[in-house]
């Protein structure tokens, strides 16, 4: 009888775990909206670049830094942002960073000086480096591990991916009014979320580790990551074999090596390297690099292809890619159920297979494609692959990690996502720029051949990620096994 009652209580507890209160839903919507805002910001600005260049008189090299400055700020401080949230308080860090994001958006929307505009993008990247992992850890520390957390994380990560995808369309609409609206539209949303966050994000106390700040670790990590990301995004312009690029990699590696030495000696390290041996952390981070790196590079190439080769408008190009975004967005309510039913590992593998097929299928597209028959199948496969793999990778990256290190785990996975995307996109840019580039106008066929190596790289990166995810390893708990814990 006792055993029966215990099973009934466990079943009721599991059933009640996903019956959230109004406050929990509002908390989730606050952090999800901010992640979607980050995604919207990146893709909206990408659509607006030609208009920005025309009004401010910027060339291609200068326009690149409007995107790269954001990557520099975001990728260099993600780990530090997640760890400081653990040490100083998640609510405090989240709201301060979001306020900075709103202020930088306002300044970026009204200035005419390109240098200040680029600087605001860097500041917004810094702010996002704190809001993204902090929002992630707010969820993992306020929703119980297992079915409840899986559902929350699947919604959270899908909001980010949906924001990026839908931002293409929003960016097309805003740019039709003025490129400045791609900056200004974020301001009222961010302000509203700050006000809601003050009410619905629970106050939290800094962890006990707050007594031992790893100052030199934080400094060397930030400088090393900043140097690495800067070298990655500037390499296509300066040349991968140039003295500046080689020196940049060498100095970054030396600083990061110093960081590793510091972390192994201090009492309270910023990063406990042993976390990479826990759960699925290492595999999840490598899979994230392949997933997001290949996806962003493919989208970059297809954007150029549809506009430069086929002559589509920015809005037409955005609508062509919209089905993938819609698949990701509409999958949010069901992602946690799929993870519960099939397991996160299975969904990661299935998603990466779908991505790889989508990339390979797109290689058959010519200069006069039929959208429904030639382009849409790949877009649908990519949407399915991203919808299955992205939330599952994020769930696996934090499964089994104690609360005091959730910010660290969240920072690790998002750093891998961003820096991995920067690396793959930088290589893609270098390949495309160096393959068949001429000063004279090229034919559509020649331009397509110039882009094709970038498409092949996206497929190769996705397949490599699949091999990593499928590689054998020690048996560890899958995220779904923690529902009953």
KELO-742463 format. One line per 5 residues: number of its first residue (from 1); their letters; for each residue y, z, x of C-alpha. Coordinates in nm, 3 decimals, decimal comma. Layout:
<recs>
NUM) a) Y/Z/X | ...
</recs>
This chain:
<recs>
1) xxxxx) 0,000/0,000/0,000 | 0,235/0,088/0,284 | 0,160/-0,245/0,450 | 0,234/-0,430/0,126 | 0,565/-0,249/0,080
6) xxxxx) 0,660/-0,327/0,439 | 0,592/-0,696/0,388 | 0,793/-0,695/0,066 | 1,087/-0,526/0,236 | 1,070/-0,777/0,522
11) xxxxx) 1,060/-1,068/0,278 | 1,355/-0,929/0,083 | 1,547/-0,872/0,404 | 1,484/-1,232/0,512 | 1,584/-1,361/0,171
16) xxxxx) 1,903/-1,155/0,164 | 1,997/-1,252/0,519 | 2,164/-1,575/0,407 | 2,345/-1,422/0,108 | 2,678/-1,383/0,276
21) xxxxx) 2,974/-1,196/0,139 | 3,308/-1,363/0,068 | 3,447/-1,207/0,387 | 3,161/-1,353/0,592 | 3,216/-1,699/0,449
26) xxxxx) 3,588/-1,679/0,523 | 3,518/-1,557/0,875 | 3,287/-1,853/0,929 | 3,542/-2,096/0,786 | 3,813/-1,960/1,017
31) xxxxx) 3,616/-2,022/1,337 | 3,466/-2,350/1,210 | 3,810/-2,486/1,122 | 3,934/-2,418/1,474 | 3,640/-2,600/1,631
36) xxxxx) 3,693/-2,894/1,395 | 4,061/-2,890/1,490 | 3,966/-2,922/1,857 | 3,747/-3,224/1,778 | 4,012/-3,380/1,556
41) xxxxx) 4,274/-3,342/1,827 | 4,068/-3,523/2,090 | 3,974/-3,823/1,877 | 4,312/-3,855/1,700 | 4,496/-3,881/2,031
46) xxxxx) 4,244/-4,138/2,153 | 4,329/-4,365/1,861 | 4,704/-4,313/1,915 | 4,711/-4,399/2,288 | 4,829/-4,762/2,250
51) xxxxx) 5,120/-4,653/2,027 | 5,212/-4,372/2,269 | 5,213/-4,616/2,559 | 5,427/-4,867/2,374 | 5,693/-4,614/2,267
56) xxxxx) 5,712/-4,417/2,593 | 5,658/-4,712/2,825 | 5,335/-4,581/2,979 | 5,075/-4,790/3,157 | 4,699/-4,752/3,137
61) xxxxx) 4,684/-4,514/3,434 | 4,936/-4,277/3,277 | 4,771/-4,294/2,935 | 4,442/-4,190/3,091 | 4,593/-3,854/3,179
66) xxxxx) 4,684/-3,779/2,819 | 4,309/-3,757/2,763 | 4,213/-3,631/3,109 | 4,465/-3,345/3,108 | 4,290/-3,197/2,806
71) xxxxx) 3,951/-3,230/2,977 | 4,091/-3,062/3,288 | 4,211/-2,757/3,099 | 3,908/-2,737/2,871 | 3,632/-2,798/3,121
76) xxxxx) 3,772/-2,582/3,400 | 3,812/-2,256/3,204 | 3,536/-2,260/2,942 | 3,313/-2,014/3,127 | 3,605/-1,786/3,200
81) xxxxx) 3,717/-1,808/2,839 | 3,379/-1,703/2,703 | 3,342/-1,419/2,949 | 3,693/-1,282/2,895 | 3,620/-1,277/2,523
86) xxxxx) 3,325/-1,046/2,594 | 3,531/-0,828/2,826 | 3,871/-0,813/2,654 | 3,785/-0,857/2,286 | 3,690/-1,169/2,092
91) xxxxx) 3,943/-1,132/1,810 | 4,236/-1,084/2,048 | 4,147/-1,377/2,274 | 4,074/-1,609/1,979 | 4,403/-1,550/1,797
96) xxxxx) 4,622/-1,563/2,110 | 4,462/-1,888/2,226 | 4,495/-2,047/1,881 | 4,865/-1,953/1,870 | 4,915/-2,121/2,209
101) xxxxx) 4,732/-2,431/2,077 | 4,972/-2,450/1,780 | 5,280/-2,413/2,001 | 5,161/-2,683/2,243 | 5,087/-2,918/1,952
106) xxxxx) 5,441/-2,873/1,821 | 5,599/-2,941/2,159 | 5,376/-3,245/2,219 | 5,480/-3,395/1,887 | 5,854/-3,385/1,952
111) xxxxx) 5,899/-3,456/2,325 | 5,983/-3,793/2,480 | 5,910/-3,698/2,842 | 5,561/-3,823/2,942 | 5,521/-3,543/3,198
116) xxxxx) 5,583/-3,275/2,937 | 5,353/-3,456/2,693 | 5,070/-3,455/2,947 | 5,142/-3,089/3,027 | 5,104/-2,997/2,658
121) xxxxx) 4,764/-3,166/2,657 | 4,660/-2,955/2,954 | 4,779/-2,637/2,779 | 4,590/-2,734/2,463 | 4,278/-2,781/2,672
126) xxxxx) 4,326/-2,434/2,819 | 4,365/-2,288/2,470 | 4,054/-2,466/2,344 | 3,863/-2,332/2,646 | 3,915/-1,986/2,496
131) xxxxx) 3,886/-2,059/2,122 | 3,562/-2,262/2,142 | 3,332/-2,012/2,320 | 3,508/-1,716/2,158 | 3,452/-1,859/1,811
136) xxxxx) 3,089/-1,918/1,904 | 3,042/-1,559/2,017 | 3,226/-1,425/1,709 | 2,952/-1,590/1,504 | 2,663/-1,473/1,718
141) xxxxx) 2,787/-1,113/1,710 | 2,864/-1,105/1,336 | 2,558/-1,285/1,200 | 2,208/-1,146/1,256 | 1,983/-1,339/1,495
146) xxxxx) 1,731/-1,555/1,316 | 1,775/-1,741/0,990 | 2,127/-1,605/0,925 | 2,262/-1,694/1,268 | 2,086/-2,031/1,270
151) xxxxx) 2,261/-2,126/0,947 | 2,600/-2,010/1,074 | 2,563/-2,189/1,409 | 2,442/-2,510/1,248 | 2,753/-2,515/1,028
156) xxxxx) 2,977/-2,421/1,322 | 2,851/-2,689/1,560 | 2,844/-2,952/1,287 | 3,210/-2,881/1,211 | 3,293/-2,960/1,573
161) xxxxx) 3,102/-3,286/1,574 | 3,238/-3,382/1,232 | 3,593/-3,306/1,342 | 3,557/-3,545/1,633 | 3,402/-3,821/1,420
166) xxxxx) 3,636/-3,788/1,124 | 3,932/-3,754/1,360 | 3,899/-4,124/1,436 | 3,987/-4,207/1,076 | 4,254/-3,937/1,048
171) xxxxx) 4,401/-4,060/1,376 | 4,416/-4,416/1,240 | 4,600/-4,297/0,930 | 4,840/-4,071/1,123 | 4,914/-4,342/1,380
176) xxxxx) 5,011/-4,579/1,099 | 5,296/-4,334/1,027 | 5,374/-4,234/1,386 | 5,169/-4,128/1,686 | 5,361/-3,799/1,677
181) xxxxx) 5,175/-3,698/1,362 | 4,850/-3,691/1,560 | 5,002/-3,390/1,738 | 5,204/-3,235/1,454 | 4,931/-3,239/1,189
186) xxxxx) 4,748/-2,963/1,379 | 5,042/-2,720/1,368 | 5,034/-2,600/1,002 | 4,654/-2,584/1,007 | 4,650/-2,370/1,321
191) xxxxx) 4,920/-2,137/1,186 | 4,730/-2,092/0,858 | 4,409/-2,013/1,045 | 4,586/-1,754/1,262 | 4,702/-1,575/0,947
196) xxxxx) 4,353/-1,585/0,796 | 4,201/-1,474/1,125 | 4,422/-1,165/1,135 | 4,263/-1,060/0,809 | 3,904/-1,177/0,827
201) xxxxx) 3,801/-1,161/1,195 | 3,665/-0,808/1,252 | 3,820/-0,600/1,525 | 3,586/-0,561/1,819 | 3,586/-0,337/2,122
206) xxxxx) 3,566/-0,466/2,480 | 3,224/-0,422/2,636 | 3,141/-0,143/2,877 | 3,155/-0,397/3,157 | 3,531/-0,405/3,110
211) xxxxx) 3,553/-0,135/3,376 | 3,460/-0,380/3,649 | 3,656/-0,706/3,630 | 3,530/-0,972/3,867 | 3,876/-1,098/3,966
216) xxxxx) 3,774/-1,305/4,268 | 3,482/-1,449/4,078 | 3,715/-1,557/3,799 | 3,959/-1,712/4,047 | 3,699/-1,907/4,245
221) xxxxx) 3,522/-2,024/3,929 | 3,845/-2,150/3,769 | 3,959/-2,323/4,090 | 3,617/-2,473/4,157 | 3,577/-2,608/3,804
226) xxxxx) 3,936/-2,732/3,798 | 3,882/-2,916/4,126 | 3,550/-3,062/4,009 | 3,678/-3,188/3,675 | 3,998/-3,322/3,834
231) xxxxx) 3,793/-3,513/4,090 | 3,566/-3,652/3,819 | 3,843/-3,783/3,597 | 4,050/-3,924/3,887 | 3,760/-4,087/4,075
236) xxxxx) 3,759/-4,414/3,875 | 4,125/-4,471/3,968 | 4,103/-4,359/4,333 | 3,754/-4,492/4,399 | 3,425/-4,304/4,421
241) xxxxx) 3,404/-4,364/4,794 | 3,766/-4,283/4,872 | 3,865/-4,001/5,107 | 4,041/-3,820/4,821 | 3,733/-3,828/4,598
246) xxxxx) 3,489/-3,721/4,870 | 3,724/-3,445/4,981 | 3,768/-3,333/4,620 | 3,394/-3,298/4,569 | 3,351/-3,123/4,905
251) xxxxx) 3,627/-2,869/4,842 | 3,508/-2,805/4,485 | 3,152/-2,751/4,608 | 3,273/-2,509/4,877 | 3,476/-2,306/4,627
256) xxxxx) 3,187/-2,295/4,379 | 2,953/-2,188/4,661 | 3,193/-1,904/4,738 | 3,182/-1,813/4,370 | 2,802/-1,797/4,381
261) xxxxx) 2,814/-1,566/4,684 | 3,064/-1,339/4,510 | 2,855/-1,321/4,192 | 2,550/-1,209/4,387 | 2,742/-0,926/4,554
266) xxxxx) 2,977/-0,774/4,295 | 2,868/-0,492/4,065 | 2,991/-0,658/3,745 | 2,959/-1,037/3,794 | 3,137/-1,285/3,573
271) xxxxx) 2,809/-1,476/3,541 | 2,466/-1,321/3,569 | 2,266/-1,614/3,708 | 1,948/-1,465/3,571 | 2,059/-1,577/3,225
276) xxxxx) 1,951/-1,930/3,317 | 1,591/-1,805/3,325 | 1,612/-1,658/2,976 | 1,502/-1,839/2,663 | 1,585/-2,207/2,657
281) xxxxx) 1,921/-2,165/2,833 | 1,867/-2,402/3,128 | 1,701/-2,675/2,921 | 1,960/-2,644/2,646 | 2,244/-2,692/2,892
286) xxxxx) 2,086/-2,997/3,054 | 2,008/-3,143/2,713 | 2,369/-3,088/2,605 | 2,494/-3,281/2,907 | 2,274/-3,578/2,818
291) xxxxx) 2,348/-3,563/2,446 | 2,727/-3,537/2,455 | 2,776/-3,734/2,775 | 2,586/-4,034/2,642 | 2,744/-4,011/2,297
296) xxxxx) 3,107/-4,000/2,418 | 3,046/-4,276/2,670 | 2,890/-4,496/2,403 | 3,180/-4,431/2,168 | 3,425/-4,513/2,447
301) xxxxx) 3,252/-4,846/2,516 | 3,217/-4,938/2,148 | 3,584/-4,859/2,086 | 3,680/-5,106/2,359 | 3,425/-5,359/2,236
306) xxxxx) 3,535/-5,357/1,873 | 3,907/-5,374/1,954 | 3,919/-5,584/2,272 | 3,629/-5,822/2,208 | 3,614/-5,844/1,830
311) xxxxx) 3,984/-5,782/1,768 | 3,940/-5,505/1,510 | 4,227/-5,271/1,423 | 4,208/-4,901/1,522 | 4,147/-4,804/1,160
316) xxxxx) 3,882/-5,074/1,117 | 3,710/-4,954/1,433 | 3,721/-4,595/1,309 | 3,569/-4,692/0,973 | 3,289/-4,877/1,153
321) xxxxx) 3,191/-4,556/1,333 | 3,246/-4,335/1,027 | 2,884/-4,345/0,896 | 2,768/-4,144/1,201 | 3,035/-3,884/1,133
326) xxxxx) 2,944/-3,863/0,766 | 2,577/-3,808/0,850 | 2,669/-3,525/1,084 | 2,911/-3,370/0,833 | 2,678/-3,384/0,533
331) xxxxx) 2,388/-3,243/0,733 | 2,562/-2,909/0,789 | 2,422/-2,728/0,481 | 2,067/-2,830/0,573 | 2,055/-2,797/0,952
336) xxxxx) 1,945/-2,433/0,947 | 1,665/-2,510/0,700 | 1,539/-2,791/0,922 | 1,547/-2,560/1,224 | 1,359/-2,295/1,027
341) xxxxx) 1,097/-2,542/0,904 | 1,035/-2,759/1,209 | 1,166/-2,553/1,500 | 1,470/-2,616/1,716 | 1,267/-2,770/1,998
346) xxxxx) 1,113/-3,033/1,770 | 1,454/-3,126/1,630 | 1,603/-3,155/1,978 | 1,330/-3,395/2,085 | 1,350/-3,596/1,762
351) xxxxx) 1,728/-3,617/1,786 | 1,722/-3,740/2,145 | 1,462/-4,004/2,056 | 1,687/-4,125/1,773 | 1,987/-4,139/2,007
356) xxxxx) 1,797/-4,336/2,269 | 1,675/-4,587/2,009 | 2,028/-4,629/1,875 | 2,167/-4,708/2,220 | 1,887/-4,949/2,306
361) xxxxx) 1,917/-5,125/1,969 | 2,288/-5,181/2,026 | 2,218/-5,378/2,344 | 2,120/-5,679/2,130 | 2,471/-5,708/1,979
366) xxxxx) 2,656/-6,027/2,068 | 3,014/-6,149/2,033 | 2,981/-6,242/1,665 | 2,774/-5,959/1,518 | 2,701/-5,893/1,154
371) xxxxx) 2,812/-5,532/1,102 | 2,545/-5,438/0,849 | 2,255/-5,595/1,038 | 2,360/-5,558/1,401 | 2,591/-5,254/1,435
376) xxxxx) 2,524/-5,022/1,141 | 2,156/-4,948/1,228 | 2,260/-4,809/1,567 | 2,542/-4,605/1,415 | 2,300/-4,451/1,163
381) xxxxx) 2,045/-4,367/1,433 | 2,315/-4,203/1,643 | 2,437/-4,000/1,348 | 2,085/-3,879/1,272 | 2,018/-3,800/1,637
386) xxxxx) 2,338/-3,604/1,683 | 2,293/-3,416/1,354 | 1,943/-3,304/1,454 | 1,993/-3,231/1,823 | 2,342/-3,083/1,854
391) xxxxx) 2,307/-2,772/1,632 | 1,952/-2,716/1,755 | 2,060/-2,721/2,120 | 2,332/-2,466/2,049 | 2,089/-2,239/1,863
396) xxxxx) 1,840/-2,252/2,147 | 2,110/-2,190/2,409 | 2,186/-1,842/2,269 | 1,852/-1,740/2,120 | 1,728/-1,411/2,265
401) xxxxx) 2,052/-1,341/2,457 | 2,195/-0,990/2,410 | 2,530/-0,948/2,234 | 2,717/-0,851/2,551 | 2,639/-1,193/2,701
406) xxxxx) 2,674/-1,414/2,392 | 3,019/-1,524/2,507 | 2,874/-1,616/2,846 | 2,589/-1,815/2,689 | 2,833/-1,986/2,454
411) xxxxx) 3,064/-2,069/2,744 | 2,774/-2,209/2,947 | 2,656/-2,447/2,675 | 3,005/-2,569/2,594 | 3,093/-2,609/2,961
416) xxxxx) 2,782/-2,821/3,004 | 2,883/-3,025/2,701 | 3,237/-3,088/2,823 | 3,182/-3,125/3,197 | 2,873/-3,335/3,131
421) xxxxx) 3,076/-3,562/2,907 | 3,348/-3,587/3,173 | 3,092/-3,678/3,439 | 2,910/-3,944/3,235 | 3,235/-4,087/3,098
426) xxxxx) 3,386/-4,104/3,448 | 3,082/-4,291/3,578 | 3,092/-4,520/3,274 | 3,460/-4,595/3,332 | 3,395/-4,673/3,698
431) xxxxx) 3,107/-4,907/3,610 | 3,301/-5,089/3,340 | 3,616/-5,119/3,551 | 3,428/-5,247/3,853 | 3,193/-5,488/3,675
436) xxxxx) 3,336/-5,833/3,632 | 3,697/-5,715/3,624 | 3,957/-5,987/3,676 | 4,331/-6,006/3,632 | 4,305/-6,317/3,415
441) xxxxx) 4,216/-6,294/3,045 | 3,840/-6,303/3,004 | 3,632/-6,461/2,733 | 3,463/-6,246/2,469 | 3,125/-6,309/2,630
446) xxxxx) 3,252/-6,207/2,974 | 3,410/-5,891/2,835 | 3,089/-5,800/2,659 | 2,897/-5,841/2,984 | 3,154/-5,618/3,152
451) xxxxx) 3,084/-5,343/2,897 | 2,705/-5,383/2,889 | 2,629/-5,170/3,202 | 2,812/-4,881/3,031 | 2,589/-4,920/2,725
456) xxxxx) 2,280/-4,920/2,947 | 2,404/-4,602/3,117 | 2,437/-4,424/2,781 | 2,078/-4,513/2,695 | 1,955/-4,401/3,037
461) xxxxx) 2,135/-4,065/3,013 | 1,990/-3,999/2,665 | 1,639/-4,083/2,785 | 1,683/-3,853/3,086 | 1,788/-3,571/2,853
466) xxxxx) 1,478/-3,636/2,641 | 1,254/-3,607/2,947 | 1,418/-3,277/3,043 | 1,380/-3,135/2,692 | 1,016/-3,245/2,676
471) xxxxx) 0,926/-3,115/3,022 | 0,666/-2,835/3,032 | 0,773/-2,481/3,102 | 0,682/-2,123/3,045 | 0,624/-2,037/2,682
476) xxxxx) 0,931/-1,868/2,534 | 1,037/-1,781/2,185 | 1,173/-2,068/1,983 | 1,484/-1,987/1,780 | 1,284/-2,006/1,458
481) xxxxx) 1,043/-1,740/1,576 | 1,328/-1,491/1,575 | 1,373/-1,510/1,199 | 1,105/-1,248/1,154 | 1,232/-1,032/1,439
</recs>
